[in-house]
């Protein structure tokens, strides 16, 4: 008798559409992901302005580095942009800000997943222009070597000291309050009060009202893809449209609260029918 073994193959990095596995892995931190006290790997990436972002140059001007990952179609990147720009205006003279463009989080009909480095560079240039980032935007290689080395979440942020050691990690860069606290400490040459923050629920609430803008950049099909792989997020995004009178960053909480009430009402109805 011949036995067969199912091999759990890793998810391809350059996804054509978001998948359940990728979305679920974004929610958690792996033990192999880089974090506080880890040294960053060697890298040498081009920037959109013709420069280089190199590990060998870290600390050349004695400034720490804030490294943020992001993409055009990522709702979390969309929701973090204003806060990151504000932090740069406060700390950019003492801390080097670099956003590394990685794979598209929600590629669709308009913004496809890049298949070449040239396409990736064009998307990175568009990302910088879209958000008016006044700092460097670097471009990871086509298969995301640096992104995968850190842990391929869509919009994490890392504070790196001049020696190349991570001193702070934010799982989500749109949690700018905690990120700002860490930047203030490092700018004052003090260690951050907390070495790492998650705040996934807060990050998801903040990004919900920004999803339509990110999905408009992605193109037709992006919201449908979200419904397929993460129905609660899809529902929250649709419900957030009822609160369009609020700023985008404040639509998520009432949308999630309404979704909770609707779910409770539906469950109550089912239980009533069964009793």
C-alpha positions as CSV (number, residue, x, y, z in Angstrom):
1,X,0.0,0.0,0.0
2,X,1.3,3.4,-0.9
3,X,0.7,6.2,1.7
4,X,0.3,9.8,0.7
5,X,1.3,12.8,2.6
6,X,-0.3,16.3,2.2
7,X,2.4,19.0,2.2
8,X,1.3,22.4,3.6
9,X,2.9,24.6,0.9
10,X,3.6,28.2,1.9
11,X,1.4,30.9,0.4
12,X,2.9,32.6,-2.6
13,X,4.2,36.0,-1.7
14,X,2.9,37.8,-4.8
15,X,-0.8,37.2,-4.4
16,X,-3.2,38.0,-7.2
17,X,-6.0,38.5,-4.7
18,X,-6.1,38.4,-0.9
19,X,-6.6,34.9,0.6
20,X,-7.9,33.7,3.9
21,X,-4.5,32.5,5.0
22,X,-2.8,35.8,4.3
23,X,-5.5,37.8,6.0
24,X,-5.4,35.6,9.1
25,X,-1.6,35.7,9.3
26,X,-1.8,39.5,9.2
27,X,-3.7,39.4,12.5
28,X,-1.0,37.6,14.4
29,X,2.8,37.8,15.1
30,X,4.9,34.8,14.3
31,X,7.7,33.7,16.6
32,X,10.0,34.0,13.7
33,X,9.1,37.6,13.0
34,X,11.6,40.3,13.8
35,X,11.0,42.3,16.9
36,X,12.6,44.3,19.7
37,X,16.3,43.5,20.3
38,X,16.6,41.7,17.0
39,X,19.2,43.0,14.5
40,X,17.9,43.9,11.0
41,X,19.1,41.8,8.1
42,X,21.4,43.1,5.4
43,X,19.5,45.0,2.6
44,X,20.1,47.4,-0.2
45,X,17.0,48.9,-1.8
46,X,16.4,51.6,-4.3
47,X,14.3,54.7,-3.4
48,X,11.9,56.5,-5.7
49,X,14.1,59.6,-5.8
50,X,17.1,57.6,-7.1
51,X,18.8,57.1,-3.8
52,X,19.5,53.9,-1.8
53,X,18.3,52.6,1.5
54,X,21.0,50.3,2.9
55,X,21.5,48.5,6.1
56,X,25.2,49.5,5.8
57,X,24.2,53.1,6.1
58,X,22.2,52.8,9.2
59,X,23.6,55.2,11.8
60,X,25.7,57.1,9.3
61,X,24.3,60.3,10.6
62,X,23.7,58.9,14.1
63,X,19.9,59.1,13.6
64,X,17.5,56.2,14.4
65,X,15.3,55.0,11.6
66,X,11.5,54.6,11.5
67,X,10.8,51.9,8.9
68,X,7.2,51.5,7.8
69,X,5.9,48.9,5.3
70,X,3.0,49.8,3.0
71,X,1.2,49.6,-0.3
72,X,-1.3,51.5,-2.5
73,X,-4.2,49.2,-1.9
74,X,-3.8,48.6,1.8
75,X,-6.6,50.3,3.9
76,X,-4.2,50.4,7.0
77,X,-1.6,52.2,5.0
78,X,-4.3,54.6,3.8
79,X,-5.4,55.2,7.3
80,X,-1.9,55.7,8.7
81,X,-0.6,58.2,6.1
82,X,-1.8,61.4,7.7
83,X,-0.5,60.3,11.1
84,X,2.9,59.3,9.8
85,X,3.3,62.6,8.0
86,X,2.4,64.5,11.2
87,X,5.0,62.4,13.1
88,X,7.6,63.2,10.5
89,X,6.9,67.0,10.8
90,X,7.7,66.6,14.6
91,X,10.6,64.2,14.6
92,X,12.0,64.1,11.0
93,X,15.0,66.2,12.0
94,X,16.1,63.6,14.6
95,X,14.7,60.4,13.1
96,X,15.1,59.2,9.6
97,X,11.7,58.1,8.1
98,X,11.6,55.5,5.4
99,X,8.5,53.7,4.0
100,X,9.3,50.5,2.2
101,X,6.8,49.7,-0.6
102,X,5.9,46.0,-0.5
103,X,3.4,43.7,-2.2
104,X,-0.1,45.0,-2.8
105,X,-2.5,44.0,0.0
106,X,-5.6,44.1,-2.1
107,X,-4.6,44.0,-5.8
108,X,-7.6,44.1,-8.2
109,X,-8.6,45.4,-11.6
110,X,-6.8,48.7,-11.6
111,X,-3.8,48.2,-9.3
112,X,-2.5,44.7,-10.0
113,X,0.2,42.9,-8.1
114,X,3.5,43.9,-9.6
115,X,5.2,41.2,-11.7
116,X,8.4,43.1,-12.3
117,X,10.6,45.5,-10.3
118,X,9.8,48.3,-12.7
119,X,6.1,47.9,-12.0
120,X,6.8,47.8,-8.3
121,X,8.8,51.0,-8.6
122,X,6.0,52.7,-10.4
123,X,3.5,51.7,-7.7
124,X,5.9,53.0,-5.0
125,X,6.2,56.4,-6.8
126,X,2.4,56.5,-7.0
127,X,2.1,55.7,-3.3
128,X,4.5,58.5,-2.4
129,X,2.6,61.0,-4.6
130,X,-0.8,59.9,-3.4
131,X,0.0,60.6,0.2
132,X,2.5,63.4,-0.2
133,X,5.2,61.7,1.8
134,X,8.0,64.2,2.4
135,X,10.4,61.3,3.3
136,X,12.1,58.4,1.4
137,X,10.0,55.7,-0.1
138,X,12.1,52.6,-0.8
139,X,11.2,49.6,-3.0
140,X,11.5,46.0,-1.8
141,X,12.6,43.4,-4.3
142,X,10.0,41.7,-6.4
143,X,9.7,38.7,-4.0
144,X,9.7,40.8,-0.8
145,X,12.9,39.6,0.7
146,X,13.1,42.4,3.4
147,X,9.3,42.3,4.0
148,X,9.3,38.5,4.5
149,X,12.4,38.8,6.8
150,X,10.6,41.1,9.1
151,X,7.2,39.3,8.9
152,X,5.0,40.1,5.9
153,X,2.2,42.1,7.5
154,X,0.8,45.0,5.3
155,X,1.6,48.0,7.4
156,X,3.9,47.4,10.4
157,X,6.4,49.9,11.7
158,X,9.8,49.5,13.4
159,X,12.1,51.9,15.2
160,X,15.7,50.9,14.5
161,X,18.7,52.3,16.5
162,X,21.8,53.5,14.7
163,X,23.5,50.2,15.3
164,X,20.8,48.3,13.4
165,X,18.9,46.9,16.3
166,X,15.1,47.1,16.6
167,X,14.0,49.0,19.7
168,X,10.2,49.2,19.0
169,X,7.7,47.4,16.9
170,X,4.1,48.5,16.1
171,X,2.1,45.7,14.4
172,X,0.0,48.4,12.8
173,X,1.4,51.8,11.8
174,X,-2.0,53.5,12.1
175,X,-1.8,53.2,15.9
176,X,0.0,56.5,15.8
177,X,-0.5,57.4,19.5
178,X,1.7,54.5,20.6
179,X,4.1,55.1,17.7
180,X,4.4,58.8,18.6
181,X,5.2,57.9,22.2
182,X,8.0,55.7,21.1
183,X,9.4,58.3,18.7
184,X,9.3,60.9,21.4
185,X,11.4,58.7,23.7
186,X,13.9,57.7,21.0
187,X,14.2,61.4,19.9
188,X,15.1,62.2,23.5
189,X,17.7,59.4,23.4
190,X,15.6,57.3,25.8
191,X,14.3,53.7,25.4
192,X,10.6,53.5,24.5
193,X,8.3,52.9,27.4
194,X,6.9,49.9,25.6
195,X,9.0,47.8,23.2
196,X,6.0,46.6,21.2
197,X,2.3,47.2,20.6
198,X,-0.4,45.3,18.9
199,X,-3.8,47.0,19.2
200,X,-5.3,45.1,16.4
201,X,-8.9,46.0,17.2
202,X,-8.0,49.6,17.4
203,X,-6.1,49.4,14.1
204,X,-9.0,47.7,12.3
205,X,-11.5,50.3,13.6
206,X,-9.2,53.1,12.3
207,X,-8.8,51.6,8.9
208,X,-12.5,50.7,8.2
209,X,-13.5,54.1,7.1
210,X,-10.5,54.4,4.8
211,X,-11.1,51.1,3.0
212,X,-13.3,52.6,0.3
213,X,-10.5,55.0,-0.7
214,X,-7.9,52.2,-0.8
215,X,-10.3,49.9,-2.8
216,X,-11.0,52.7,-5.3
217,X,-7.3,52.7,-6.0
218,X,-7.3,48.9,-6.2
219,X,-10.3,48.9,-8.6
220,X,-13.4,46.9,-9.1
221,X,-13.5,43.6,-7.2
222,X,-11.5,44.7,-4.2
223,X,-14.5,44.8,-1.8
224,X,-15.8,41.6,-3.3
225,X,-12.5,39.9,-2.5
226,X,-12.7,41.1,1.1
227,X,-16.2,39.7,1.4
228,X,-14.9,36.3,0.2
229,X,-12.0,36.1,2.7
230,X,-13.0,38.2,5.6
231,X,-16.8,38.8,5.7
232,X,-16.9,40.7,9.0
233,X,-14.5,43.3,7.6
234,X,-16.5,43.5,4.4
235,X,-19.7,44.1,6.5
236,X,-17.9,46.7,8.6
237,X,-16.7,48.6,5.5
238,X,-20.2,48.7,4.0
239,X,-21.8,49.8,7.3
240,X,-19.1,52.5,7.7
241,X,-20.7,54.3,4.7
242,X,-23.7,55.1,6.9
243,X,-21.4,57.3,8.9
244,X,-19.9,59.3,6.1
245,X,-20.7,62.5,8.0
246,X,-17.8,61.5,10.3
247,X,-14.1,61.7,9.4
248,X,-12.9,58.4,7.9
249,X,-10.8,57.5,10.9
250,X,-13.9,57.7,13.2
251,X,-16.3,55.7,11.2
252,X,-15.1,52.2,12.2
253,X,-16.2,52.1,15.8
254,X,-19.9,53.0,15.1
255,X,-19.9,50.7,12.1
256,X,-18.6,47.8,14.3
257,X,-21.0,48.7,17.1
258,X,-23.9,48.6,14.6
259,X,-22.7,45.3,13.2
260,X,-22.7,43.9,16.7
261,X,-26.2,45.1,17.4
262,X,-27.4,43.6,14.1
263,X,-25.7,40.3,14.9
264,X,-27.2,40.2,18.4
265,X,-30.7,41.0,17.0
266,X,-30.4,38.2,14.4
267,X,-29.2,35.7,17.0
268,X,-32.1,36.7,19.3
269,X,-34.6,36.1,16.5
270,X,-33.1,32.7,15.8
271,X,-33.2,31.7,19.5
272,X,-36.8,32.9,19.7
273,X,-37.8,30.8,16.8
274,X,-36.2,27.7,18.3
275,X,-37.7,28.0,21.8
